[in-house]
Amino acid sequence: MFFLLFRVISIFLLSALPSDAYPQVQLGLTSIIGTTRNGVEFFGGIPYAEPPVGNLRLRPAVLKGSNTWNATSFDANEFGKACLQPDLPRINVSEDCLTINIVRPPITSPYNSTKLPCLLWIHGGGFLAGSGSRPGYDGSSLVRRSLERGTPIIVMTINYRLGPLGFPQGLEAASLGHEVLNLGLRDSLVALQWVKNNIDAFGGDPQKVTVFGESSGARAIRLYMFSGGLDGLARGAIMESGGGQPIHPASTRDSLWRTYVSAVDACSFAVESKNSFQCLRSKATTDELFDAFAKAGISRSSFDWLPVLDGPKGLLPDYPSRLNVKVRIPIIYGNNLDEGTLLTPQNITGPDVTRQRLFDLITPSPAGDKALRHAIAELMNIYPDDPRVGSPFGTGNQTFGLNPEYKHYASLFGDLTVHAERRLFARKLNEASVPMYAYLFSDPDAIKVMPSDFRPPNAAPGSLGVPHTSEILYVFGNFAVENNMMPASAKELSTMMMDYWIAFANGMNPNDGKGLKRPERGLYKTGRPRMMQLKGGDTKMIGDFAREHGTAYMNQHAVLFNR
């Protein structure tokens, strides 16, 4: 009650101030009241959909209309809360989380007479964790950089439903179909529709939206390009380290769903009656849903709550390797050098453990257990158990005090889930005549600025290399978030990367000749694959041939690996 009263009083006080004291945007009959900070204007926590609670829980998001606010003003001074997820304090998360944060140049900018290009960020986190409201994703530095180089943009970040509430699994979910499957994927499309309907009120051009994301956010973008979901909602896309974790039919992980629902106090009885969705909508409280994460043993490192196959009219009608590109828009797509190290156990002991971990990651395979074990054996032969060729790459015989199998598994895991996926998608883009610019982020200083809560605790020094997620703060220009002193070469690379991304958002080409002097990026061609090496002091075009035999085998047998 206190917080509700405080919010009401805050909105009243804001609305009583002179109209030029805070930036304001009119949506229907409601004034969205933001704030000015560090030379940009910020509007946070704006709902793009109706709260997915009560009867709207575990259903497709309902687009927020401009005349459904029931208020004359809305306080948009703070980031929206993260969606329910494990391992975060209850106070930091909410079910009413389908919100968007918007950063724009100041209204006094000389560019405010022209509708601006926009970047919309879809965060990563394995479809189980994360939030577009993380400090590292604050778009202020990107917007300021866009002003410095004379090519202003608007930057947006969103939240979407995660885990059991965003990606229901099991037999009951499969029987309900589109009504409950892949809700988190659908949320981001609703956010893009909201942007199309409303961003012009903030000074943005709804015809010039570029969607960008990392890890599961990038993977979502790739799936939208296969399903046609991005059609009419974005004119370009940037995918950073888009993972390719195994995809299964919805019915496969029934025990996963049953375990979660059984941990919800009000609905533990509903598992056997096959009426769990109705119970969760009508009886469960938000606190019970949140507490069930811990009771069910769900942690942020889980790979269980992923998109599922959802039928001919769904977002995932078949394994991605069998689908064709439907949305033909320009693309930037890249990876980090050592994608596998972040999620490789530092206590891994030998090849038998590697075989079993890969099997557990993928099973059940459409080809059956015997074929899967044979394919894993082939991969083990292709990838030698030799530290000199393991990940982190380019570190010779160093093992960082760990078992040499660590580098072996990290190279296999990183290629199977990320690098092979990029090459397979690049081939499909080339076949569809879609322009693609590729990159490999390999800056050795990246680990110093990698978000601290992304790093494994007590990781052996040097063992992560240039890992998954380590490019993020370079893209957003938010080194200060981690309070690290970065060398000049890393700061220059960050500015260069921001310039590439901003140029692409403005003209669908990263080579606009504005901002920092930087190498020109060429298009990726599967017959002559070349990509930009993003490395402080050594950024240049390079070939894309590393571990080519291994990733080719993975892609040749993509469906066997549930890809």
C-alpha positions in Angstrom: 0.0 0.0 0.0 2.8 2.4 0.9 4.5 1.9 -2.5 1.2 2.4 -4.4 0.5 5.6 -2.4 4.1 6.8 -3.1 3.7 6.1 -6.8 0.4 8.0 -7.0 1.9 11.0 -5.1 5.0 11.0 -7.4 2.8 11.0 -10.5 0.7 13.9 -9.0 3.9 15.9 -8.2 5.3 15.3 -11.7 2.1 16.4 -13.4 2.0 19.5 -11.3 5.4 20.7 -12.6 5.8 23.0 -15.6 5.5 21.0 -18.8 9.1 21.7 -19.8 10.5 20.4 -16.5 10.3 16.8 -17.7 10.1 15.4 -21.2 6.6 14.3 -21.9 4.9 12.3 -24.6 1.2 12.0 -25.2 -0.3 8.6 -25.9 -4.0 8.9 -26.3 -5.2 10.7 -23.2 -2.2 9.9 -21.1 1.0 11.9 -20.7 4.1 9.7 -20.4 6.4 11.6 -18.1 10.1 10.8 -18.4 13.3 12.3 -17.2 16.5 13.9 -18.5 19.9 12.6 -17.6 23.4 12.8 -18.9 22.3 14.6 -22.1 19.5 12.3 -23.2 15.8 11.7 -22.4 14.6 8.5 -20.7 11.2 6.9 -20.5 11.2 3.7 -18.6 8.8 0.9 -17.6 6.2 1.7 -20.2 3.8 -1.2 -20.6 3.6 -2.5 -24.2 1.0 -5.1 -23.2 -1.7 -5.6 -20.6 -0.4 -7.1 -17.4 -0.2 -10.9 -18.0 -1.8 -11.8 -14.7 -5.0 -13.5 -13.6 -6.9 -14.8 -16.6 -4.2 -13.3 -18.9 -1.5 -15.4 -17.2 0.0 -18.1 -19.5 -1.8 -16.6 -22.5 -0.5 -14.6 -25.5 0.2 -11.0 -24.6 -2.5 -8.5 -25.3 -1.2 -5.4 -27.0 -1.5 -2.2 -24.9 -3.8 0.3 -26.7 -3.2 4.0 -26.5 -6.6 4.6 -24.9 -6.4 1.8 -22.2 -4.3 3.6 -19.6 -7.1 4.8 -17.3 -4.9 7.6 -16.2 -4.0 11.1 -17.3 -0.3 10.6 -16.6 2.2 7.8 -16.2 5.5 8.1 -14.3 8.2 6.7 -16.7 11.2 7.7 -14.6 12.4 4.2 -13.8 13.3 1.0 -15.6 10.6 -1.6 -15.7 11.0 -4.6 -13.3 12.4 -7.9 -14.6 10.0 -10.7 -15.3 9.8 -13.6 -12.7 12.9 -15.7 -12.8 15.2 -17.6 -10.4 18.1 -16.3 -8.4 16.9 -12.6 -8.1 15.4 -11.0 -5.0 11.6 -10.9 -5.1 11.5 -7.2 -4.9 13.4 -6.9 -8.2 10.9 -9.0 -10.3 7.2 -8.7 -11.2 4.6 -10.5 -13.2 3.5 -7.1 -14.6 6.8 -6.9 -16.6 5.9 -6.5 -20.2 7.5 -3.1 -20.5 9.7 -1.1 -22.7 12.4 1.4 -21.9 13.2 4.2 -24.4 16.2 6.5 -24.6 16.1 9.4 -27.1 18.1 12.5 -28.0 16.9 15.6 -26.1 13.8 17.2 -27.5 16.0 20.4 -28.0 18.2 18.4 -30.4 18.6 20.0 -33.8 17.4 16.7 -35.3 14.0 16.6 -33.6 12.2 17.7 -36.7 13.1 14.4 -38.4 11.8 11.0 -37.3 14.8 9.0 -36.1 15.9 5.4 -36.8 15.5 3.1 -33.8 17.3 0.1 -32.2 15.3 -2.3 -30.1 17.2 -4.7 -27.8 16.1 -8.2 -26.9 18.2 -9.5 -24.0 19.7 -12.9 -23.5 19.6 -15.3 -20.6 18.7 -18.7 -22.0 14.9 -17.8 -22.0 15.0 -18.2 -18.2 16.8 -15.2 -16.9 17.8 -11.6 -17.7 16.1 -8.3 -18.3 16.2 -5.4 -20.7 16.5 -3.2 -17.6 20.0 -4.2 -16.6 22.3 -1.2 -16.2 24.7 -2.6 -18.8 21.9 -2.4 -21.4 21.2 1.3 -20.8 21.0 2.9 -24.2 22.2 6.3 -23.1 25.8 6.0 -24.3 24.7 4.7 -27.7 22.3 7.6 -28.1 25.0 10.1 -27.1 27.4 8.6 -29.5 24.9 8.8 -32.3 24.6 12.5 -31.6 28.4 13.0 -31.6 28.6 11.5 -35.1 25.6 13.3 -36.4 23.5 10.3 -37.0 21.0 10.3 -34.1 19.0 7.2 -33.1 16.5 6.1 -30.4 17.4 3.0 -28.4 14.8 0.7 -26.7 15.1 -2.3 -24.4 12.3 -4.7 -23.5 11.3 -7.4 -21.0 9.5 -10.6 -22.0 8.2 -13.6 -20.0 10.8 -16.2 -19.1 11.0 -19.8 -17.8 7.7 -21.6 -17.0 5.6 -18.5 -17.5 7.1 -17.8 -20.9 7.9 -21.2 -22.2 5.5 -23.8 -20.8 6.4 -27.4 -21.6 4.8 -30.9 -21.3 1.8 -32.9 -22.5 -0.8 -30.5 -21.3 0.9 -27.5 -22.9 1.2 -29.5 -26.1 -2.5 -30.3 -26.1 -3.3 -26.5 -25.7 -1.0 -25.6 -28.5 -0.6 -21.9 -29.6 -2.7 -20.8 -26.7 0.2 -21.4 -24.3 3.4 -22.3 -26.3 6.4 -20.0 -26.9 4.7 -17.1 -25.1 8.0 -15.3 -24.4 8.9 -15.4 -28.1 5.5 -13.9 -28.9 5.9 -11.1 -26.3 8.8 -9.5 -28.2 6.7 -9.4 -31.4 4.0 -7.6 -29.4 6.6 -5.2 -28.2 7.6 -4.5 -31.8 4.0 -4.0 -32.8 3.7 -1.5 -30.0 6.7 0.3 -31.3 5.2 0.4 -34.8 2.1 1.9 -33.4 3.6 4.4 -30.9 7.3 5.2 -31.5 6.5 8.2 -33.8 5.1 10.0 -30.7 8.6 9.7 -29.2 10.3 11.0 -32.4 11.1 7.6 -33.9 10.4 6.4 -37.4 8.3 3.2 -37.3 9.6 2.3 -40.7 13.2 2.4 -39.5 13.4 -0.1 -36.6 16.3 -2.4 -36.3 16.0 -5.2 -33.8 19.2 -6.4 -32.1 19.9 -9.0 -29.4 22.4 -11.3 -27.8 22.4 -15.0 -27.0 18.7 -16.1 -26.6 17.7 -12.6 -27.8 19.6 -13.2 -31.0 18.2 -16.7 -31.3 14.7 -15.3 -31.1 15.4 -12.9 -33.9 16.6 -15.8 -36.1 13.5 -17.7 -35.4 11.4 -14.7 -36.3 13.1 -14.6 -39.7 12.2 -18.2 -40.3 8.6 -17.8 -39.2 8.0 -14.4 -40.8 7.3 -12.8 -37.4 9.5 -9.8 -38.2 7.7 -9.0 -41.4 6.6 -5.3 -41.4 8.0 -4.8 -37.9 11.8 -4.4 -38.5 13.9 -3.4 -41.5 17.2 -4.8 -40.2 18.6 -7.1 -37.5 21.8 -7.5 -35.5 22.4 -10.9 -33.9 25.2 -11.3 -31.3 26.2 -14.8 -30.3 22.8 -16.3 -31.2 22.8 -19.8 -29.6 21.4 -23.0 -31.0 20.4 -25.0 -27.9 18.4 -28.1 -28.7 14.7 -27.7 -29.7 12.2 -30.4 -28.8 8.5 -31.0 -29.2 6.4 -29.4 -26.5 5.5 -32.7 -25.0 9.0 -33.9 -24.4 9.7 -32.4 -21.0 6.5 -33.2 -19.2 8.3 -34.0 -16.0 9.8 -30.5 -16.0 6.4 -28.9 -16.1 5.0 -31.3 -13.5 7.8 -30.5 -11.1 7.3 -26.8 -11.4 3.5 -26.9 -11.0 3.8 -29.3 -8.0 6.0 -26.6 -6.3 3.2 -24.0 -6.6 1.3 -24.5 -3.3 -2.1 -23.6 -4.7 -1.9 -25.9 -7.7 0.1 -29.0 -6.7 -3.1 -31.0 -6.9 -3.7 -29.9 -10.5 -0.9 -31.8 -12.1 -2.8 -35.1 -12.0 -6.1 -33.6 -13.1 -4.4 -32.1 -16.2 -5.9 -28.7 -15.3 -2.7 -27.0 -14.3 -3.0 -23.9 -16.6 -6.5 -23.0 -15.3 -5.4 -23.4 -11.7 -2.3 -21.3 -12.2 -4.5 -18.5 -13.7 -7.2 -18.6 -11.1 -5.6 -19.7 -7.8 -1.8 -19.1 -7.7 -0.4 -15.9 -6.4 2.7 -14.2 -7.9 4.6 -15.0 -4.7 3.8 -18.7 -5.1 4.9 -18.7 -8.7 8.2 -17.0 -7.7 8.8 -19.3 -4.7 8.3 -22.3 -7.0 11.5 -21.6 -8.9 13.6 -22.5 -5.8 11.3 -25.3 -4.7 11.5 -27.0 -8.1 15.3 -26.6 -8.2 15.3 -24.2 -11.2 18.5 -22.2 -11.5 19.8 -19.6 -14.0 22.1 -22.2 -15.5 19.3 -24.5 -16.7 18.9 -25.2 -20.4 15.4 -26.7 -19.9 13.0 -23.8 -20.5 13.5 -23.2 -24.2 11.3 -22.6 -27.3 9.5 -25.7 -28.5 8.1 -27.0 -31.8 4.6 -25.5 -32.0 3.1 -26.8 -35.2 2.4 -25.6 -38.8 1.0 -22.2 -37.8 3.4 -21.5 -35.0 6.6 -19.6 -34.6 8.6 -22.9 -34.7 6.8 -25.3 -37.1 9.9 -27.5 -37.6 13.6 -27.7 -36.7 15.3 -24.4 -37.8 17.8 -26.3 -40.0 14.8 -27.4 -42.1 13.2 -24.0 -42.4 13.9 -21.3 -45.0 14.3 -17.5 -44.4 11.0 -15.7 -44.9 12.0 -12.2 -43.8 14.6 -10.7 -46.1 16.2 -7.8 -44.3 19.9 -6.9 -44.0 21.8 -8.6 -41.1 24.8 -8.2 -38.9 25.6 -11.6 -37.3 28.6 -12.5 -35.2 30.1 -14.5 -32.4 32.7 -14.2 -29.7 36.0 -16.2 -30.0 35.4 -18.5 -27.0 31.6 -19.0 -26.9 31.8 -22.3 -25.0 34.0 -21.5 -22.0 31.3 -19.6 -20.0 29.1 -22.7 -19.5 31.8 -25.4 -19.4 32.3 -26.8 -15.9 35.7 -26.0 -14.6 35.9 -29.3 -12.8 35.3 -31.4 -15.9 37.6 -34.5 -15.7 37.8 -36.5 -18.9 36.4 -37.5 -22.3 33.8 -39.8 -20.8 32.3 -36.8 -19.0 32.3 -34.8 -22.2 30.5 -37.6 -24.1 27.8 -37.8 -21.4 27.3 -34.1 -21.1 26.8 -33.7 -24.8 24.4 -36.6 -24.8 22.4 -35.1 -21.9 22.3 -31.7 -23.6 20.7 -33.1 -26.7 18.7 -36.1 -25.9 16.1 -37.2 -26.9 17.2 -37.0 -30.5 14.8 -37.5 -33.4 17.3 -40.0 -34.7 17.4 -42.0 -31.5 19.9 -42.6 -28.8 22.1 -45.0 -30.8 22.6 -42.5 -33.7 23.2 -39.7 -31.3 25.9 -41.5 -29.4 27.5 -42.4 -32.8 27.4 -38.7 -33.9 29.0 -37.6 -30.6 31.7 -40.2 -31.0 32.4 -38.8 -34.5 32.7 -35.3 -33.1 35.1 -36.5 -30.5 37.3 -37.8 -33.3 37.0 -34.6 -35.3 37.9 -32.4 -32.3 41.2 -33.7 -30.9 41.7 -33.8 -27.1 44.7 -31.5 -27.5 44.9 -28.3 -25.4 46.7 -26.5 -28.2 43.5 -26.5 -30.3 41.0 -26.1 -27.5 39.1 -23.1 -26.2 40.1 -20.6 -25.1 41.6 -20.6 -28.5 45.1 -19.4 -29.2 46.4 -20.2 -25.7 48.7 -23.1 -26.7 49.3 -25.8 -24.1 48.0 -23.7 -21.2 45.4 -25.4 -19.1 45.0 -22.8 -16.4 45.4 -25.4 -13.6 42.4 -27.3 -15.0 42.0 -30.8 -16.5 42.9 -30.5 -20.3 39.4 -31.8 -21.0 38.1 -28.4 -20.1 39.5 -26.9 -23.3 38.2 -29.9 -25.3 34.7 -29.6 -24.1 34.6 -25.8 -24.4 35.5 -26.0 -28.1 32.9 -28.7 -28.8 30.2 -27.0 -26.8 30.8 -23.5 -28.2 30.8 -24.8 -31.8 27.8 -27.0 -31.4 25.6 -24.3 -29.8 26.9 -21.1 -31.4 29.5 -21.1 -34.2 28.0 -23.9 -36.3 24.6 -22.2 -36.0 25.9 -18.9 -37.4 27.5 -20.7 -40.4 24.3 -22.7 -41.1 22.2 -19.5 -40.9 24.7 -17.6 -43.1 24.3 -20.2 -45.8 20.5 -19.9 -45.6 20.8 -16.1 -45.8 23.0 -16.4 -48.9 20.6 -18.8 -50.5 17.8 -16.2 -49.9 20.0 -13.3 -51.2 19.9 -11.6 -47.9 22.9 -9.2 -47.2 24.8 -10.2 -44.1 27.8 -8.7 -42.4 29.7 -11.1 -40.1 32.0 -10.5 -37.3 34.2 -12.3 -34.7 34.7 -10.5 -31.4 38.1 -11.4 -30.1 39.3 -8.6 -27.9 41.5 -10.0 -25.1 40.6 -7.2 -22.7 36.9 -8.1 -22.9 37.0 -10.3 -19.8 37.9 -7.2 -17.7 34.5 -5.6 -18.5 32.3 -8.6 -18.7 29.2 -8.2 -16.5 30.3 -9.6 -13.1 27.2 -11.6 -12.5 27.7 -13.4 -15.8 31.1 -14.8 -14.8 31.4 -18.2 -13.1 32.5 -17.8 -9.5 36.2 -18.6 -8.9 36.9 -19.2 -12.6 40.6 -19.9 -13.1 42.4 -16.8 -14.4 42.7 -16.9 -18.2 40.3 -19.8 -18.6 37.4 -17.9 -20.1 39.3 -16.3 -23.0 36.9 -14.0 -24.9 33.6 -15.6 -23.7 29.9 -15.5 -24.4 28.4 -12.1 -23.4 31.8 -10.3 -23.2 31.0 -8.0 -26.2 27.8 -6.5 -24.7 29.3 -3.6 -22.8 31.4 -2.7 -25.9 28.3 -2.4 -28.0 26.5 -0.3 -25.4 29.6 1.7 -24.4 28.9 1.1 -20.8 32.3 0.2 -19.4 31.7 2.4 -16.3 29.0 -0.1 -15.2 31.7 -2.6 -14.1 34.1 0.1 -12.8 37.0 -1.2 -14.7 39.9 0.8 -16.2 40.1 -0.3 -19.8 43.1 0.3 -22.1 42.8 2.8 -24.8 42.6 0.1 -27.5 39.5 -1.4 -25.9 37.8 2.0 -25.5 38.6 2.7 -29.2 37.1 -0.7 -30.2 34.0 0.0 -28.2 33.5 3.4 -30.1 34.2 1.6 -33.4 31.6 -1.1 -32.6 29.0 1.6 -31.6 29.7 3.4 -34.9 29.2 0.1 -36.9 25.9 -0.6 -35.1 24.6 3.0 -35.3 25.6 3.3 -39.0 23.7 0.1 -39.7 20.6 1.4 -37.8 20.7 4.5 -39.9 21.3 3.1 -43.4 21.4 -0.7 -43.2 25.1 -0.5 -43.9 27.8 -0.4 -41.2 30.2 1.5 -43.5 28.9 5.1 -43.5 32.3 6.9 -43.2 31.2 8.8 -40.1 32.5 8.8 -36.6 35.8 6.9 -35.8 37.9 5.9 -38.8 37.5 2.1 -39.1 37.9 -0.7 -41.6 35.2 -1.2 -44.1 33.1 -4.3 -43.6 32.4 -6.5 -46.6 29.4 -8.8 -47.1 29.7 -12.4 -46.0 29.6 -14.9 -48.9 29.5 -18.7 -48.2 31.7 -19.3 -51.2 34.3 -16.9 -49.8 33.4 -16.5 -46.2 35.0 -13.4 -44.6 34.1 -11.5 -41.5 35.3 -8.6 -39.4 37.7 -9.4 -36.6 36.7 -7.0 -33.8 39.9 -6.8 -31.7 41.5 -3.8 -30.1 44.4 -2.6 -32.2 43.9 -5.3 -34.8 40.4 -4.9 -36.3 40.4 -6.2 -39.9 38.6 -8.6 -42.3 39.6 -12.3 -41.9 38.5 -15.6 -43.3 35.9 -17.8 -41.6 37.5 -21.2 -41.7 38.3 -22.2 -38.1 37.2 -25.7 -37.3 35.4 -25.8 -40.6 35.3 -29.6 -40.7 33.7 -29.9 -37.2 31.0 -27.3 -37.8 30.2 -28.8 -41.2 29.6 -32.2 -39.5 27.3 -30.5 -36.9 25.3 -28.8 -39.7 25.1 -31.9 -41.8 23.4 -33.7 -38.9 21.6 -30.6 -37.5 18.3 -32.3 -37.0 19.9 -35.2 -35.1 21.3 -32.6 -32.8 17.8 -31.1 -32.4 18.7 -28.0 -34.4 
